[in-house]
């Protein structure tokens, strides 16, 4: 989770100082959280997640592999040969007879 939060901060091109400013913590505390030296309190974790546009979910342990697979699929660009199971736009050839 630390790596995901750090990556999200960097993707926004925010420094640790900027992230800390946004949630009311000093830069040194953000650094300690990202390095694993400090475990954030629950409220701090919620603030971090919220400001970085994430969400915390309780997932039944048995479903964790399925959720991780969905996240991986979302993060990896699909090749031209792949069709998503949940396409939002109709296929160009759908409904056309040969």
C-alpha positions as CSV (number, residue, x, y, z in Angstrom):
1,X,0.0,0.0,0.0
2,X,2.9,2.3,0.8
3,X,4.2,1.9,-2.8
4,X,0.8,2.5,-4.3
5,X,0.4,5.8,-2.3
6,X,4.0,6.9,-3.2
7,X,3.3,6.1,-6.9
8,X,0.1,8.0,-6.8
9,X,1.8,11.0,-5.2
10,X,4.6,10.9,-7.8
11,X,2.1,10.5,-10.7
12,X,0.5,13.8,-9.6
13,X,4.0,15.3,-9.5
14,X,3.5,16.3,-5.8
15,X,6.4,16.4,-3.5
16,X,6.1,15.0,0.0
17,X,5.8,18.5,1.2
18,X,2.9,19.2,-1.1
19,X,1.1,16.0,0.0
20,X,1.7,16.8,3.6
21,X,0.3,20.3,3.1
22,X,-2.8,18.9,1.6
23,X,-3.6,16.7,4.6
24,X,-2.0,18.8,7.3
25,X,1.1,16.8,8.1
26,X,4.8,17.8,8.0
27,X,6.9,16.4,5.1
28,X,9.1,14.4,7.5
29,X,5.9,12.5,8.6
30,X,5.0,11.7,4.9
31,X,8.6,10.5,4.4
32,X,8.4,8.3,7.4
33,X,5.0,6.8,6.2
34,X,6.4,6.2,2.7
35,X,9.5,4.5,4.0
36,X,7.6,2.3,6.5
37,X,9.2,3.8,9.6
38,X,5.8,5.0,10.7
39,X,2.5,3.3,10.5
40,X,-0.2,5.9,9.8
41,X,-3.2,6.1,12.1
42,X,-6.5,5.1,10.4
43,X,-7.7,8.7,10.0
44,X,-4.3,9.7,8.4
45,X,-4.6,6.7,6.1
46,X,-8.1,7.8,5.1
47,X,-6.9,11.4,4.4
48,X,-4.0,10.1,2.3
49,X,-6.3,7.8,0.3
50,X,-8.9,10.5,-0.2
51,X,-6.5,13.2,-1.4
52,X,-4.8,10.8,-3.8
53,X,-8.2,9.8,-5.3
54,X,-8.2,6.2,-4.0
55,X,-10.7,4.3,-1.9
56,X,-10.3,1.7,0.9
57,X,-12.4,-1.4,0.5
58,X,-13.1,-4.4,2.7
59,X,-12.8,-7.4,0.5
60,X,-13.5,-10.9,1.6
61,X,-10.1,-12.7,1.6
62,X,-11.3,-15.3,-0.8
63,X,-12.1,-12.6,-3.4
64,X,-8.7,-10.8,-3.1
65,X,-7.1,-12.7,-6.1
66,X,-10.1,-11.8,-8.3
67,X,-9.9,-8.2,-7.3
68,X,-6.1,-8.0,-7.9
69,X,-6.6,-9.5,-11.3
70,X,-9.2,-6.8,-12.1
71,X,-6.8,-4.1,-11.0
72,X,-4.0,-5.6,-13.1
73,X,-6.2,-5.8,-16.1
74,X,-7.3,-2.2,-15.6
75,X,-3.7,-1.0,-15.3
76,X,-2.4,-2.9,-18.4
77,X,-3.3,-1.6,-21.8
78,X,-5.3,-4.1,-23.8
79,X,-3.8,-5.3,-27.1
80,X,-5.8,-4.8,-30.2
81,X,-6.8,-8.5,-30.2
82,X,-8.4,-8.3,-26.7
83,X,-12.0,-7.4,-26.2
84,X,-13.1,-6.3,-22.7
85,X,-15.9,-8.3,-21.2
86,X,-17.6,-5.0,-20.2
87,X,-17.2,-2.8,-23.3
88,X,-18.8,0.5,-23.1
89,X,-19.0,1.2,-26.8
90,X,-20.6,-1.2,-29.3
91,X,-18.2,-3.1,-31.5
92,X,-18.1,-1.7,-35.1
93,X,-18.9,-5.0,-36.6
94,X,-21.7,-5.9,-34.0
95,X,-25.1,-6.4,-35.6
96,X,-23.7,-6.3,-39.2
97,X,-24.5,-9.2,-41.4
98,X,-21.9,-10.5,-43.9
